[in-house]
Amino acid sequence: MLKQISLKLTWLVLLLFLTASQQANKRIKHHIKVTHPGLEGAAYNDLIELRGEEGETLGYYMDVVSVYCEANVCRVDTVRLFWDLIGRYNQFSLPAGVSLEKNGGDGFTQADYELLHQILINKNARFKTLSLSELIKKNNADNEHDLDGYSGATIIELSEKESVKGAALSCYALWHWANNAVCDTMPLLTASNSDNKLLLEYLASSDRDMQLFAIKEMTKRELNNATAVEATLNALCQSNSLYTSGESFLLQAGSVYDQQVAAYILKTSNYQHLNLLLNVLEQYNSNAGIENCMSLLDGDIIIARRAYYYLTNQKLDKKQLQQVKKFARQHHKYL
């Protein structure tokens, strides 16, 4: 049961995870090796995979400690961290009746929990580059650790947006769990539990990271079929950020799909997308794009120029060759 104090924390995301947890009819325990700056060496912990009614991966959670500090210096609580199916931190929860503690024994306020969530979801938070020793100072008088206004942030300064005041050690510990190397394990587990149909569903989503995950896994599996090629081409039409992975997949799929690739030449007005399509056809050593590229010569000069360069390396008939030469004469200053 989630603690009441977390209710206002990004409600939509939390609701999604609650729904996933309720729908999950299976929890798979993965006993994995973990590392953390607060640990001396490696340890083992249970990563729980949530699966839906059809066995698909819904997400993950792990119970971790709230802070690493010397005995009797601070209270240690259990925090449950949630990630999505490719290892992106999403939310945390606390056992009923438990609230995180700040310096001096004060509990977290609602604003503190909201700030903590924002810190954990930020992969480039300040804690990424800090060591544990930078958050703790030595008290020369009694050689004990003294945790001050930002839980020992005495060597460096942390702004009010970078840490919960009085709880830097907890923020540090939880950030390094939420963005830990354990996150790299989750896409591997999800991939092993995803069939080809699921990969195509991920690719059809509007989530760029899920699309990249799908394309990379399809490439790894050598999922070379017309359906996968069509899905990849369609995704590439909608996102400039998939080009590198998408091109790698199309090249692996092979020139047998050159007609499908060529068909998309007239479906885009984006130069980057056109350039990718023609790069693929050129590496296929395919002339499948000739007719569509000929029709581009009368349009936007940037698009037309790229089509022209493709055409100059193809074997054209007499009429096509005349048209290409005419384009070169009319636009020689752009070539």
C-alpha positions as CSV (number, residue, x, y, z in Angstrom):
1,M,0.0,0.0,0.0
2,L,1.4,3.3,-1.0
3,K,2.0,6.0,1.6
4,Q,-0.6,8.8,1.6
5,I,2.0,11.5,1.6
6,S,3.1,10.5,-1.9
7,L,-0.4,11.2,-3.4
8,K,0.5,14.5,-5.1
9,L,3.7,13.2,-6.6
10,T,3.2,13.2,-10.4
11,W,-0.2,11.7,-10.1
12,L,-0.5,10.4,-13.6
13,V,2.8,8.5,-13.5
14,L,1.9,7.0,-10.1
15,L,-1.5,6.0,-11.3
16,L,0.0,4.2,-14.3
17,F,2.3,2.2,-12.0
18,L,-0.5,1.4,-9.6
19,T,-2.6,0.2,-12.5
20,A,0.3,-1.9,-13.8
21,S,0.8,-3.4,-10.3
22,Q,-2.9,-4.2,-9.9
23,Q,-3.1,-5.7,-13.4
24,A,0.1,-7.7,-13.0
25,N,-0.8,-11.3,-12.4
26,K,2.8,-12.4,-12.1
27,R,5.9,-11.0,-10.3
28,I,9.2,-12.4,-11.4
29,K,12.1,-12.2,-8.9
30,H,15.5,-11.5,-10.4
31,H,18.3,-11.9,-7.8
32,I,20.9,-9.7,-9.3
33,K,24.3,-8.2,-8.4
34,V,24.2,-4.5,-7.6
35,T,26.7,-1.8,-6.9
36,H,26.2,1.6,-5.2
37,P,28.6,4.3,-4.0
38,G,27.4,3.7,-0.4
39,L,28.3,0.0,-0.6
40,E,31.7,-1.5,0.0
41,G,32.0,-3.7,-3.1
42,A,29.1,-5.4,-4.8
43,A,26.0,-6.9,-3.2
44,Y,22.8,-8.7,-4.3
45,N,19.2,-7.5,-4.2
46,D,15.9,-8.6,-5.7
47,L,14.7,-6.8,-8.7
48,I,11.0,-7.6,-9.2
49,E,9.6,-7.7,-12.7
50,L,5.8,-7.0,-13.1
51,R,4.1,-8.9,-15.9
52,G,0.6,-8.5,-17.3
53,E,-2.1,-11.0,-18.1
54,E,-0.5,-12.0,-21.3
55,G,2.9,-12.3,-19.7
56,E,4.2,-9.0,-21.1
57,T,6.6,-6.9,-19.0
58,L,4.9,-3.9,-17.4
59,G,7.8,-2.5,-15.3
60,Y,10.1,-3.2,-12.4
61,Y,10.6,-2.3,-8.7
62,M,13.2,-2.8,-6.1
63,D,13.3,-2.2,-2.4
64,V,16.4,-0.2,-1.3
65,V,17.7,1.6,1.8
66,S,17.0,5.3,2.1
67,V,20.5,6.4,3.2
68,Y,24.0,5.1,3.8
69,C,25.6,6.5,7.0
70,E,27.4,5.4,10.1
71,A,25.4,3.5,12.8
72,N,23.3,5.7,15.1
73,V,23.8,8.8,13.0
74,C,20.6,8.6,10.9
75,R,17.6,6.4,10.5
76,V,17.5,4.0,7.6
77,D,14.1,3.3,5.9
78,T,13.1,1.1,3.1
79,V,12.1,2.8,-0.1
80,R,10.5,1.1,-3.1
81,L,11.7,2.4,-6.5
82,F,9.8,1.8,-9.7
83,W,11.1,1.8,-13.2
84,D,9.4,1.3,-16.6
85,L,10.2,-1.6,-18.8
86,I,13.4,-0.1,-20.2
87,G,14.8,1.1,-16.9
88,R,13.6,4.7,-16.7
89,Y,12.9,5.7,-13.1
90,N,9.3,6.5,-12.6
91,Q,8.2,6.7,-9.0
92,F,8.9,5.8,-5.4
93,S,6.7,4.6,-2.5
94,L,7.1,4.1,1.2
95,P,5.6,1.5,3.6
96,A,2.5,2.6,5.4
97,G,3.3,4.7,8.4
98,V,6.8,5.5,7.3
99,S,8.1,8.9,6.3
100,L,11.7,9.9,5.3
101,E,13.7,11.7,7.9
102,K,15.8,14.9,7.6
103,N,18.6,16.1,9.9
104,G,17.4,16.7,13.4
105,G,14.7,14.1,13.1
106,D,12.2,16.2,11.1
107,G,10.1,14.3,8.6
108,F,9.8,15.1,4.9
109,T,7.1,17.6,4.0
110,Q,5.0,17.2,0.9
111,A,7.2,19.7,-0.9
112,D,10.3,17.7,0.1
113,Y,8.8,14.5,-1.5
114,E,7.9,16.4,-4.7
115,L,11.5,17.8,-4.9
116,L,13.0,14.3,-4.2
117,H,11.0,12.9,-7.1
118,Q,12.2,15.6,-9.4
119,I,15.8,14.9,-8.3
120,L,15.4,11.2,-8.9
121,I,13.9,11.6,-12.4
122,N,16.7,13.9,-13.5
123,K,19.5,11.7,-14.9
124,N,21.9,14.6,-14.8
125,A,21.2,15.7,-11.3
126,R,24.1,17.2,-9.3
127,F,24.6,14.0,-7.4
128,K,25.7,12.2,-10.6
129,T,29.2,13.8,-10.3
130,L,29.5,13.9,-6.5
131,S,31.2,11.3,-4.3
132,L,29.8,10.3,-0.9
133,S,32.8,11.9,0.8
134,E,31.9,15.3,-0.6
135,L,28.7,15.2,1.4
136,I,30.3,14.4,4.8
137,K,32.8,16.4,6.8
138,K,35.0,15.1,9.6
139,N,34.6,16.7,13.0
140,N,38.1,17.2,14.1
141,A,37.2,17.4,17.8
142,D,35.8,13.9,18.1
143,N,36.5,12.4,14.7
144,E,32.9,11.7,14.1
145,H,30.8,12.5,11.0
146,D,28.9,15.7,11.4
147,L,25.9,16.2,9.1
148,D,25.0,19.8,8.7
149,G,22.3,21.9,7.0
150,Y,22.4,19.9,3.8
151,S,23.2,16.6,5.5
152,G,27.0,17.2,5.3
153,A,27.2,19.3,2.2
154,T,30.0,21.3,3.5
155,I,32.7,20.9,0.9
156,I,30.3,21.8,-2.0
157,E,27.1,23.9,-2.0
158,L,23.8,22.4,-3.1
159,S,21.0,24.8,-4.2
160,E,17.5,24.4,-2.9
161,K,16.6,22.7,-6.2
162,E,19.5,20.2,-6.1
163,S,18.7,18.6,-2.8
164,V,16.1,18.4,0.0
165,K,17.5,20.6,2.7
166,G,18.8,18.5,5.6
167,A,18.6,15.3,3.6
168,A,21.4,15.3,1.0
169,L,22.6,11.9,2.0
170,S,19.1,10.4,1.4
171,C,18.8,12.2,-1.9
172,Y,22.3,11.0,-2.9
173,A,21.6,7.4,-1.9
174,L,18.2,7.2,-3.7
175,W,19.4,9.0,-6.8
176,H,22.2,6.5,-7.2
177,W,19.7,3.7,-6.8
178,A,17.2,5.2,-9.2
179,N,19.9,5.8,-11.9
180,N,22.1,2.9,-11.1
181,A,23.7,0.3,-13.4
182,V,20.8,-1.9,-12.4
183,C,18.7,0.1,-14.9
184,D,20.8,-1.4,-17.7
185,T,19.6,-4.9,-16.7
186,M,16.0,-4.0,-17.3
187,P,16.0,-3.5,-21.1
188,L,17.8,-6.9,-21.4
189,L,15.2,-8.6,-19.3
190,T,12.4,-6.9,-21.2
191,A,13.9,-7.9,-24.5
192,S,14.1,-11.5,-23.4
193,N,10.4,-11.4,-22.6
194,S,9.3,-9.6,-25.7
195,D,8.2,-11.4,-28.9
196,N,8.5,-9.8,-32.3
197,K,4.9,-8.6,-32.2
198,L,5.6,-6.7,-29.0
199,L,8.7,-5.1,-30.6
200,L,6.5,-3.8,-33.5
201,E,4.1,-2.4,-30.9
202,Y,6.9,-0.5,-29.2
203,L,8.1,0.8,-32.5
204,A,4.6,2.1,-33.3
205,S,4.4,4.1,-30.1
206,S,5.2,7.8,-29.8
207,D,7.9,7.1,-27.2
208,R,11.3,7.7,-28.8
209,D,13.2,5.6,-26.3
210,M,10.8,2.7,-26.7
211,Q,11.2,3.1,-30.5
212,L,15.0,3.0,-30.2
213,F,14.8,0.0,-28.0
214,A,12.6,-1.8,-30.5
215,I,14.8,-1.0,-33.5
216,K,18.0,-2.0,-31.8
217,E,16.4,-5.3,-30.7
218,M,15.0,-6.0,-34.1
219,T,18.5,-5.4,-35.6
220,K,20.0,-7.7,-33.0
221,R,17.4,-10.4,-33.9
222,E,17.8,-9.8,-37.6
223,L,14.1,-9.4,-37.9
224,N,14.3,-8.9,-41.7
225,N,10.8,-9.1,-43.1
226,A,8.5,-6.7,-45.0
227,T,6.3,-5.9,-41.9
228,A,9.3,-4.9,-39.8
229,V,10.8,-2.8,-42.7
230,E,7.5,-1.0,-43.2
231,A,7.1,-0.3,-39.5
232,T,10.6,1.1,-39.4
233,L,10.1,3.3,-42.4
234,N,6.9,4.6,-41.0
235,A,8.6,5.4,-37.6
236,L,11.5,7.2,-39.4
237,C,9.0,9.4,-41.2
238,Q,7.8,10.7,-37.9
239,S,11.0,11.2,-35.9
240,N,14.4,12.6,-36.8
241,S,16.0,11.0,-33.8
242,L,15.7,7.4,-35.1
243,Y,17.8,7.9,-38.2
244,T,21.1,6.2,-37.1
245,S,19.4,3.1,-35.7
246,G,16.8,3.0,-38.4
247,E,19.4,3.2,-41.2
248,S,21.4,0.3,-39.6
249,F,18.3,-1.8,-39.5
250,L,17.4,-1.1,-43.1
251,L,20.9,-1.8,-44.3
252,Q,20.9,-5.1,-42.4
253,A,17.5,-6.0,-43.9
254,G,19.0,-5.9,-47.3
255,S,18.3,-4.7,-50.9
256,V,15.4,-7.1,-51.3
257,Y,13.4,-4.3,-49.7
258,D,14.6,-1.5,-52.0
259,Q,11.1,-1.0,-53.5
260,Q,9.6,-0.4,-50.0
261,V,12.4,2.1,-49.2
262,A,11.9,3.8,-52.6
263,A,8.2,4.2,-52.0
264,Y,8.8,6.5,-49.1
265,I,10.7,9.0,-51.2
266,L,7.5,10.8,-52.2
267,K,6.0,10.4,-48.7
268,T,8.4,12.9,-47.1
269,S,9.3,16.6,-47.5
270,N,12.0,16.3,-44.9
271,Y,15.5,16.5,-46.3
272,Q,17.1,14.4,-43.6
273,H,14.6,11.7,-44.1
274,L,15.0,11.8,-47.9
275,N,18.8,11.7,-47.5
276,L,18.5,8.6,-45.3
277,L,16.3,6.8,-47.8
278,L,18.7,7.6,-50.7
279,N,21.7,6.7,-48.6
280,V,20.2,3.3,-48.0
281,L,19.3,2.8,-51.7
282,E,22.8,3.9,-52.7
283,Q,24.3,1.3,-50.3
284,Y,21.9,-1.2,-51.7
285,N,23.3,-0.3,-55.2
286,S,19.7,0.0,-56.1
287,N,18.0,2.0,-58.9
288,A,14.6,1.6,-57.4
289,G,14.4,5.3,-56.6
290,I,14.9,6.6,-60.1
291,E,11.3,7.4,-61.0
292,N,10.5,9.0,-57.7
293,C,13.7,11.1,-57.7
294,M,13.0,12.3,-61.2
295,S,9.7,13.8,-59.9
296,L,11.6,15.7,-57.2
297,L,13.7,17.7,-59.7
298,D,11.0,20.4,-60.1
299,G,10.6,21.0,-56.4
300,D,12.5,22.5,-53.5
301,I,16.1,23.0,-54.6
302,I,17.6,21.3,-51.5
303,I,15.5,18.2,-52.0
304,A,16.0,18.3,-55.7
305,R,19.7,18.6,-55.4
306,R,19.9,15.4,-53.3
307,A,17.7,13.6,-55.8
308,Y,20.0,14.8,-58.6
309,Y,23.1,13.4,-56.9
310,Y,21.4,10.1,-56.5
311,L,20.3,10.1,-60.2
312,T,23.8,11.0,-61.5
313,N,25.0,7.6,-60.2
314,Q,22.2,5.6,-61.9
315,K,21.8,4.2,-65.4
316,L,19.1,6.4,-66.9
317,D,17.2,6.2,-70.1
318,K,17.7,8.9,-72.8
319,K,14.7,11.0,-71.6
320,Q,15.7,10.8,-68.0
321,L,19.3,11.7,-68.8
322,Q,18.2,14.8,-70.7
323,Q,16.0,15.9,-67.8
324,V,18.9,15.5,-65.4
325,K,21.3,17.5,-67.6
326,K,18.7,20.2,-68.0
327,F,18.4,20.4,-64.2
328,A,22.2,20.7,-63.9
329,R,22.3,23.6,-66.4
330,Q,19.5,25.5,-64.7
331,H,20.8,25.0,-61.2
332,H,24.6,24.8,-61.7
333,K,25.2,27.5,-59.1
334,Y,23.7,25.2,-56.4
335,L,25.6,22.1,-57.4
